[in-house]
Amino acid sequence: MAQAQVLRTEPVVAVADMENFTVGLIGMGDMGKMYARRLSAAGWRIMACDKEDKYDELVAEFSGNNKVQILRNGHLVSRAANYIIYSVEAAAIGRVVAQYGPSTRLGAIVGGQTSCKDPEIEAFESFLPSDVDIVSCHSLHGPNVDPRGQPLVLIKHRASDASFSKVEHVLRCLGSKHVYLTAREHDRITADTQAVTHAAFLSMGKAWHANKQFPWEGPSSRYVGGIENVKINLMLRIYAQKWHVYAGLAILNPEAHKQINQFAKSTTELYYLMLEGRREELRDRVYKARDKVFGGEAGGGRSSPKSSSPPKWEEKPLLKPGILDRFSLGDRKGQEEETTSPMPNNHLSLLAMVDCWSALGIVPYDHMICSTPLFRLWLGVAEHLFRTPGLLDECLRVGIEDNTFRRDDLQFTIAACGWAECVSLRQFDTWRERFAVTQKFFEPRFAGAIEVGNAMIKAVLESSED
């Protein structure tokens, strides 16, 4: 697969050429609203719509912004805008484009913001007039993350150089790093960098929900410290979002199916090895996965006997030591250092993720240029676990000898298999129900988690730039 390109210079279109240029937004969910606010603040005229029953609500919300005009439907947006962005659920993109695409004005540029480009491009090719240019995009971060410095994928699918430059010029106000891919490359990379990560956190939430616990709270809290803080904060962050954000990427992206299935398989097989006390088999498998994904020894850890590959990880770790200890949701929230050492944990979720990457031949560093903040943070945690002297061996010891986390691991394994089955059967309704019931369980904890999670991601991103 071709490597992502980030070598383009400033767009060649002069500002004067776009003096009356209008951007249309069809879909005003969280990302649509973020785009409307950011682009209008940069001076662009925005025409936007959502479902007609949200018209009055959106008019009131944007009443103080004279650069944003709310219209009643996508026909009106499509007829008037020069550049139209469909910011709707991936599962709905075909239906929405079929409804509004034929109204697209002559010579307009159309794109989408979905996390899975296969159904989006198919819809554009099927329902847009042939005289319309197609330039899609995807901001690889959530709506509450500052887009500056984050990857923004641009896909020149069917467009002139002039049209592509206009899109670049409009979106440059986000301050993101432009990454240039085909639709197929985008889907492969987003699967590589997001599918397993999301599956891990979704499964954690289901496991804790099944055991009816917030295990980071109270005097007997078992999830304390850096790695545990990441698990808790990012799990809550995902469940605080809308269900379709993750369902679309997992179910509609063919590249994601095999990865989520392999993650469930890796989780199950590693858990069986722990349950059955097969110590040497477990150690051999985990170290072979480490060598294949990360490339041999790092930080003094033992290497598997057959390892001969050079290290892939950077000399400088992705995460600075101790940075994550400041972001606890427990009683020690806000302290600079944890006063209690983390309880030993087998970190089944991290072992399974690396085992999955190993089985599929995925090298996560290959896609860092277009990775999400969540992925970079979770990869940094995996790197920390696998390169810290003694920590990986301690995980394996706990997995064999210690039953403290056994109930959580059982439910985590069941959950991973449940998500994989849901994806393989392409069951959107089942996904939504599974997500919603766990979302409701954790809802009382979302406010604190979002605040702490945002601070954690900000600190990690800033430290990576030092």
N, C-alpha and C positions, 0 to 999 in steps of 0.2 A: 504494500500500500504506500502511496506517495506520502511523504512527510508534510505536515502542515507548513504553510508558507506565511511568513510575516514580514515580507521584504518590500511591500509596496510603499511608495512615497506619498506625499500629500496629493489629494485629488486634483485633477487638471481643470475641473470646472470652476470658472470664476464665480464669485458670490453674486455679481450682477446678473448672471445668467439665471439665477434662481430667486430673484427678488419676490416673485409672487407664488413661489412654490408652496404647495399645501400637502401636509402629511395626513393621511387617513388612518384611523385605528378602528378596526372592527373587533370588538371584544374589550371590555374595560374591567377585567379582573385585576388582580394585584400588579401583574407585570404591565398590563395595558395602561393602568393609571401611572405607574412609575415612568413609562415612556412618555406619556402625555405631559407629566410635570417637568421632566428633564428636558424634553425637546422644546416645549413652550417657553421654559425659562431661558433657553438659548436663542429665542426669538422666532422660532418656527410657528407657523399657523397650523393649528391642529383641528381636524374634524373627526369626531369620535362617536361611537354608538355601542350599545350592548343590546340585550333583549328589550323590547319596547316597554315592558313593565318596569324597567329600571330607569326610564327616561327622566322622570321628575326628580328622582333621587340623585342622578348624575348631574342634572342641571343645577340643583342646589349645591352639590359638592364643589363644582367648578365655577360657581357664580362669580367669584372674585378674580377669575383668570380670563382676561379679555383675549388671550391667544388661543383659548380652547372653546370650540363650538360643539355642543352636544346635539346630535341629530337623532331622529327617531329610529332609523334602521340602516342596514348596510347598503341598500340601494342608493340612498342619498349620499352616503360616504363615497361609494364606488363611482358615482357619476361626477363627483366634484373634485376629488383628491388627485394629485399628481403621483403620489407614492402611497400605496395602501398596504398596511401591515395587518394580517389576520392574527390576532392574539387570542386564540380560543383553544379549548381542549383538543388534544391530538385525536381523541375518539370522535370529535364532532367536526373536524376540519372538512371532511368530504361533504357533509350535509350543508354546512354553512357556505362553502365556496360554490356549491351547486346552486344555492339560493341567490347569492349576491354577485357571483363572478360574472355572469352575463351582462350585468349593468356597468361593468368597468369602463371608464372613459377611454376614448381612443388614445393610444400611445402612452398610457399610464405604465407605472412600474408597480408590480405586486410581489409581496413576500409574506412569509409567515414566521411566527415566533415559537412554533411547537418544538418539543424536545425530541421528536422523532420525525425525520424528514421524508421517509418513504411514503406514507399516506398523504402528506402535505403536497409533495411534488406530483403525485398521481392525481390529486384533486385539481391542482393548477392546470396540468396538461389536459385534463378532461373537460374543465368547465370555463376556463378563461378564453377570451377571444384571441385569435392568433396574432393580432397586432399588439398584444400586451407583453412587456418584458417581465421576466421573473428573476428576482434577486431576493433570496431568503436570508434570514439571520437567526441567531440564537445567542442570547446573553447567558453565559454559563455561570449563573449565580442566581440567588433568590431575589425577590423584590425588595427585601429589607437590607440588602448588602450594597454598599457604595460601589457603583460600576467602574469607578476609576481604577485602572490597572488590571481589571478582570478581563478574561478572554471573551471576545465577541466574534462568533463565527459568521462569516459572510460567504454566501453561496451564489456564484454567478451561474445560474442554470440556463437561462435563455435571455440574454440581454446584450445590448451594445456596450462598448467601453464607456460611452457618455452616460448611459443610464446607471451603470455600476458606480461610476465616479460620483454621481448625484447621491446615491444611497450612502456611499462612504462619507460624503460631505455632511449629510444630515446627521448621521449617527456618530460622527467624530466628537460631538459635544458631550457624549457619555464619558469620554476619557478612557475608554476601554482599549485593550490590545486587540487589534484586528487579526484574525486567523482565517486563512483562505482554504476552503475545503470543497469537495463535491458533496452532494447529498449522501452518497453511500459512505464516503469517508467519515462524514459527520456521525452517521448512525453507528458505525463500527467503533469510533473513538468514544462516543458517549456511552455506549454499552460497556466498553473496557473500563471507563473511569467512574461510572455511576451505578451500573446494574447491581454488582455485588455489594457495593457500599450501602446502597439503599436497602437491599435485602437483609444485610446484617442488622441495621438499626431497626427496621420494621420487625424483625424477629425478636430483637431484645425487648421491644415494647410489648409484643404479644406474650413473651415469657413472663415478664414482671406482672402484666395484667392477669395472666392465668393464675399466678400465685398471690394475687390481690395484695401487692406490696409496693411501697415506695422505699426500696431498700437503702437509699442514701440518707434517710431521715432517722432521727432518734438516736439514743445512746448506743443502740446495738447495730448501727448502720454498718453494712459490709462493703459498700462501694464508696471508698474514700481515696483520694489521691489522683495524680495526673491522668493515667489511662482511664480510670473509672470516671473522672470528671468529663472526659470526652464522650464516653459511652452515654452517660446520663444526659448531658446537655444537647448532644446532636440527636439522640433518640427523641427527646421532647421537641426539639426544633422541627424534625420531620413530621411528627404527629400534629404539630400546630399548623401545618400547611394544609392545602386542599388535596384531597385524595387523588384527584385526576393527574396531578403533577407527576406522581410516581407511577400510577397505573399505565399512563400512555407510553412512557418510556419502556416499561417492562413488557407490556402485552403487545404493543404495536411494532416494536423494534425487533425484527427477527434475530439480530445479533445478540440481543439480551437474553433470549430464551435459553440458549445452551449454557450461558454463564450462570443464570439463576438456578438452573437445574444442577449444574456442577457444584455450586455452592452448597445446595441441600445435600448432595451426595458426599461432599467433603466433610460437612458438619456431621452427618450420620456416621460415616466410617471412622472419623477421629473419636467421636463419642463412644462408639463400640469398643475401640481399642482401649480407651480409658476405663470403661466399665469392666472389661474382661481382664484388666491388669497386664496387658501385653506391652510391657515397658520398652523393650528394645525395638519392637516393631513400630511403636509410636514415635520413639526418638528418631529412628532411621527415616521414617516418612517425613517428619517435620523438618529434619535437617536437609534432606534432599530437596524439599520444596524451597527452603531458604537459599540453598546454593543455586537453584535454578532461577529463582526470581531475583535475588539480590546479588548472587555471584560470589560465593565463598566466604571466607572469614572476615569479620569486622568486629573491632572492639575486643578481641581476645577470645571470642567464643570458639568452641570446638567446631571443626568442620567434619562433614561426613567423609568417610574413608575414600570415596571415589571422586571427591570434589577436585576439579582442576581449573574451573572457570575463574576469570579475573573478576574482582569486585565491580558491581554496577553502581552501587550507591556512592554518593558524593563523599568527599573527605569531610565536608561540613554537613552535619545532620540537618534534616528539614526542621526539626524542633529543637530549640534551645533547652538544655536541662533545667527542670524546675518551672518552666513557664506555665505549665498547665495546672500546677498545684494551687494557683491563685483563684481558680474558677470553680469552686465547689458550691453546690446548692444546699449542702448540709449546714450544720451548726457553725462550721468554721468559715462560712461564706465571707469574703472580703478580707481575710487575713492574708498577709504576704507569704506565709509559709504554713504548711500543715503541721500540726503538733502531734498528729497520730500517724504512724506508718501505715501504708496501705496493707490490707489483708491479702495474703498470697492467693492468687487466682490463676486458674489454668488458661484464662483468656481464649476460650474455645472459638469465639467469633473471629478473633485475629488469626488464630492458627488455621481456621477453615478458609478464611479469605486468601491467605498466602498459598495454601494447598490448592485452592481453586485456580488461582493465577498460574501456578505451576502446571497443573493438569492441562490447562488450555494454552500454555505457551505465551502468556501475557507478561510483558515487561512494563510495569506501570510507569516507569520514568520516561518511556518513549512518548507519552502523551501529556507531559507536564505543561506544555505550552498552551493547551486548551483544556485544562482540568478545572474543576470547581473548587471553591474554598473548602467545602466539606471533604472532597476527595483528598486534597493536599494535606488536610489535617489528619485524616484517618490513615493515609499512607505514612505520614510522619510518625504516628503512634505505632504502626506496624514496624517501621524501621527501628524505632526506639526499642521495641520488644526484642527484635531479632538481632540487634547489634550490641545491646548492653551486656557486659560480661555477667554470666550467671543467671540472668533474668529468664532466658528461654529455658534453661535446664530446670529452674525453679517452677516454671509453668508446667512442664512435663511431669515433674515430681508431684505437684498438686493434683494434676489430672489423674494420676494413678493412685495416690495415697489418701487424698483429702476429700471428704464428702460434703464440705461446707456449701459448695455451689452446685451440687449434683441435681437438686430439684430444678434450679434455674436452667441448668444445661439441658435437662430433659425437655423442658418446655421450649427452650430455644431451638432444639433440634426438631421438635414437632412443628413449631412455627415456620422454620425454614422450609420444611417439606410442604407445609400448607401453602405458602406463597408460591413455591415452584409449581405445585399442581394447578393453582389458580391461573398462573401465567400460561402453562402448557395447554390448558383448556380454553384460554382466551376469555375468561369469565370476568367481565367488568363489574357486573352487579355483585358477584361474590367478593371481589376485591374491595369494592366500596363498603360493603357491609362489614367485612373483616376490619377494615381500616377505621370505620366510624365508631364501632363499639369500643375499640381501644383508645381512640381519640377522646371519646367522652370520659373514659376512666381517668386519663391524665390531664384533662382540661383544667382542673383547679391549679395545676402546677405550671401552666404555660407562661404566664406573665413573667415570673422570675426567671424561667429558663431562657426566654427570648433575650432578656436583658443581659444575663450572664453569657449566653451563647454568642451574642453579638460582640461583647467585650473580648471573649476568648478568641474568636476568629480575627478580630481587629489586631489583637496583640500578636497572634501567630503570623499574620500577613506582614505586619510591620517588622517583626524580628527576622523574617526571611529576606527582607530587603537590606538589612544591615550589612 
